[in-house]
Structure formats: structure tokens, C-alpha cells
Amino acid sequence: MNVAENFVRYALKIGALELVPEVRKLKSGRVSPYFFNSGLFNTGEALSELAEAYDFTEKIPWSTDIIFGPAYKGIPLAATVATAIWKKHGVKICFAFNRKEAKGHGEKGIIVGHPLVGKRVCIVDDVMTTGTSSGEAVDIIRANGGIPIACAIAFDRQERGNNTELSAVQEFEHNYDIPVYSVATLTDLISVLEKDTGSYSPTIQNRKEALEKILIYRNEYGIK
């Protein structure tokens, strides 16, 4: 079973991976023929599918003590991934996340969930567009006594930054010396579009046109 391609198929089915032959402008200023929106994993079923796709043995090291989700999209991910690991592997793993602002009463500070002190921590997030969010998570974990050992994301666009030959993932790995694992990548999306003939949703009716534009986009912006 190809976990990555099955994840791509499910994401296409619910529209979280959207094909946009007419292209859409990204925050980077580029116009992309596809778009990944993890916000559409917004049902119990979809969130469960997303959490289970973070295959524990591959994406999240067995040595992990705590799953950490950066606010805000990482918060439900941390909880559901920890739950999925327990249900699938019977491994009790803790989770934590951060607040945007420190709280002065009750559960003080910015960390909610299991304390990070002395614990090996894996960050889970949806995508890594610039590495800024995940980089901030590394700083937060270290500031609170944790040891960041890995980062797992749902989708890697595998494209260069605006002023570098490195992708956001490669730049993060270079800057922090922490490996990044992705559930699926642009390569997996292309593979599915090239060999599948079924229709997953109305967004994939223009499969051929979208695939052609995705290949052009990858040729222009893809990492070497």
C-alpha cells in the first residue's frame, strides 16, 4: 500500500488538494495550478484520515516522547496524531501545543499539555511554506526545556524559495539540523495524476490540463 498516494487521493476527493488549471496566486506571488488546504480536513473522518497518514514508523520517530502542534493548525493535529498512534500501535505518547500569548493564571505560560522539559519532541504541522512557523516552534520547544528531534508535515510542495535554491523544507533542515518528514509531496501528486484515470471530485475534471501546468510549474520552481 502506498500511503502517500492514497493520502493524495483522499485529499483530492475532499478538495483539500485542489487542482486549479486557471491558476491561483500564492502568498509568495507565484501563480500555482494546484493548492493544498489542510483546513478542509474539517470533519472527524477527514481529521482521522489525516492523523493516521502520519505513519509512526516513518514520519514520527519511535524515540518521540511528545507530539507538538504549533498554534493554530497544529493544535488538533497534535491531539489526533497522538490518539492515532495509541490506537494503531498501542504506544502512549503525549502531546502539547503553544498559545499565541502567555497566560498569567491557571496553566501559566504558553505551553498547554504535557511539559516539555527533558522530552524528545516531534513537531507536526500541515505544510511548510517558509519554515517560519516550524522554526518558531523549535525555539519555543527549546525555550521550554524540550529537545526537538524531528518535524512531520502533511504535504511538501518541493519548490524553491524566492531567493534561494533550497525549498522551505531543505532550508529548515539546514538551519536547525532537524529532519523533516512529509506524508506526501508534489512528486506523489504528479504520480497519481499520471497513472490514475478515475475521478475523485469535480475539482479533478480538468486533470490533464492541470497536470500539464503542474509539470511546467515544477520545471520552473521545483527543487533540483
C-alpha positions in Angstrom: 0.0 0.0 0.0 1.4 3.4 -1.0 0.4 5.6 2.0 1.5 8.8 0.2 -0.5 8.2 -2.9 -3.6 7.1 -1.0 -3.3 10.3 1.1 -3.2 12.3 -2.2 -6.3 10.6 -3.5 -8.2 11.2 -0.3 -7.1 14.9 -0.3 -8.2 15.3 -3.9 -11.6 13.6 -3.0 -12.4 16.1 -0.3 -10.9 19.1 -2.1 -8.0 19.6 0.3 -5.8 19.2 -2.7 -7.3 21.4 -5.3 -6.4 21.4 -9.0 -6.5 24.9 -10.4 -5.8 24.8 -14.2 -6.7 28.5 -14.3 -4.0 29.0 -11.6 -4.2 30.8 -8.3 -1.9 33.4 -6.8 0.0 32.3 -3.7 1.4 34.4 -0.9 4.8 34.1 -2.5 3.5 35.9 -5.5 3.7 32.8 -7.7 0.7 31.5 -9.6 0.1 27.9 -8.9 -2.0 25.3 -10.8 -2.7 23.4 -7.5 -3.4 24.3 -3.9 -3.2 22.4 -0.6 -5.7 23.5 2.1 -5.5 21.5 5.3 -8.4 23.5 6.6 -10.7 21.2 4.6 -9.8 18.3 6.8 -12.6 19.6 8.9 -14.7 16.6 9.9 -14.0 13.8 12.3 -13.5 11.4 9.4 -11.2 13.6 7.5 -9.1 14.6 10.5 -8.8 11.0 11.4 -7.5 10.2 7.9 -5.0 13.0 8.1 -3.7 11.9 11.6 -3.4 8.3 10.5 -1.4 9.3 7.4 1.4 10.4 9.7 2.8 6.9 9.7 4.5 6.5 13.0 7.4 4.3 12.0 8.4 6.6 9.0 7.2 10.1 9.8 7.5 10.2 13.6 10.5 8.6 15.2 9.9 5.9 17.7 12.0 7.8 20.2 9.5 10.7 20.3 8.1 11.5 23.8 5.8 14.3 22.8 3.9 15.4 19.7 3.9 19.2 19.5 1.5 21.2 17.4 2.2 24.9 16.6 -0.8 27.2 17.1 -3.2 27.1 15.4 -3.4 24.4 12.8 -1.0 22.2 14.6 -3.2 22.0 17.7 -5.8 19.5 16.5 -3.1 17.6 14.6 -1.0 17.0 17.8 -4.0 15.6 19.7 -5.3 13.4 16.9 -1.9 12.1 15.8 -1.1 11.1 19.4 -4.5 9.4 19.5 -3.9 7.6 16.2 -0.5 6.4 17.4 -2.1 4.9 20.6 -4.9 3.2 18.6 -2.7 1.8 15.9 0.5 0.9 17.8 -0.6 0.9 21.5 2.2 3.4 22.2 1.3 6.0 24.9 2.7 9.3 23.5 2.0 12.7 25.0 1.0 15.9 23.1 1.4 19.6 23.7 0.9 22.9 21.9 1.5 26.6 22.4 -0.7 29.6 22.9 0.0 32.7 21.0 0.1 34.7 24.2 1.3 33.7 27.7 -1.3 33.1 30.3 -0.6 34.5 33.8 -3.0 32.3 35.8 -4.1 28.7 35.9 -2.0 26.8 33.4 0.6 29.6 33.1 3.0 30.2 30.3 2.4 29.5 26.6 2.7 25.6 26.7 -0.6 23.6 27.0 -0.5 19.9 27.5 2.4 17.8 28.7 5.5 19.6 30.0 8.4 19.6 27.5 11.4 19.6 29.9 13.9 16.9 29.0 11.5 15.3 26.5 12.2 14.4 22.8 9.7 16.3 20.7 8.4 15.9 17.2 6.6 18.8 15.6 3.6 18.1 13.5 2.2 20.7 11.1 0.2 20.8 7.8 2.7 22.4 5.4 6.0 24.3 5.5 5.7 27.3 3.3 8.6 29.3 4.6 9.7 27.3 7.6 9.0 30.3 9.9 6.1 28.6 11.8 8.1 25.4 12.4 11.2 27.4 13.2 9.3 29.3 15.9 8.1 26.0 17.2 11.7 24.8 17.6 12.6 28.0 19.5 9.5 27.5 21.8 10.3 23.9 22.5 13.9 24.6 23.3 13.0 27.6 25.5 10.7 25.3 27.5 13.3 22.7 28.0 12.3 20.3 25.2 14.6 18.6 22.7 13.2 18.9 19.1 14.2 15.8 17.1 12.0 15.9 14.0 9.2 17.6 12.1 6.4 15.9 10.2 4.2 17.7 7.7 1.3 16.7 5.6 2.4 18.0 2.2 5.7 19.2 0.7 5.4 21.4 -2.4 9.1 20.7 -3.2 9.7 24.2 -4.6 12.4 26.7 -4.2 12.1 29.9 -2.1 12.1 33.2 -3.9 15.7 34.0 -3.1 17.3 30.5 -2.7 17.8 27.3 -4.5 16.5 25.5 -1.4 12.9 24.6 -0.6 11.4 25.6 2.7 11.9 22.1 4.0 15.6 22.0 2.9 16.2 25.4 4.4 14.6 24.4 7.7 16.7 21.2 7.9 19.8 23.2 7.1 19.1 25.9 9.7 18.0 23.7 12.5 19.7 20.4 11.8 16.3 18.7 12.3 14.9 16.2 9.7 11.6 16.9 8.1 9.3 14.0 7.0 6.3 14.6 4.8 3.2 12.4 4.3 3.1 13.3 0.6 4.9 15.5 -1.9 4.4 17.2 -5.2 6.0 14.1 -6.7 3.3 11.9 -5.3 0.6 14.2 -6.6 2.1 14.1 -10.1 2.4 10.3 -9.9 -1.3 10.0 -9.0 -2.4 12.3 -11.8 -0.3 10.5 -14.4 -1.5 7.0 -13.7 -5.0 7.3 -12.3 -8.0 7.6 -14.6 -10.8 7.7 -12.0 -12.5 10.9 -10.9 -12.3 11.8 -7.2 -14.3 15.0 -7.2 -15.4 17.8 -9.5 -12.1 19.6 -8.9 -10.3 16.9 -10.9 -12.3 17.1 -14.1 -9.5 19.1 -15.7 -6.9 16.6 -14.7 -4.9 16.6 -18.0 -4.7 20.4 -18.2 -3.8 20.7 -14.5 -1.1 18.0 -14.8 0.5 19.8 -17.8 0.6 23.1 -15.9 1.9 21.4 -12.7 4.8 19.9 -14.7 5.6 23.3 -16.1 5.3 24.9 -12.6 7.7 22.2 -11.2 10.2 22.8 -14.1 10.2 26.5 -13.2 10.2 26.4 -9.4 11.0 22.9 -8.3 14.0 22.0 -6.3 16.9 20.2 -8.1 
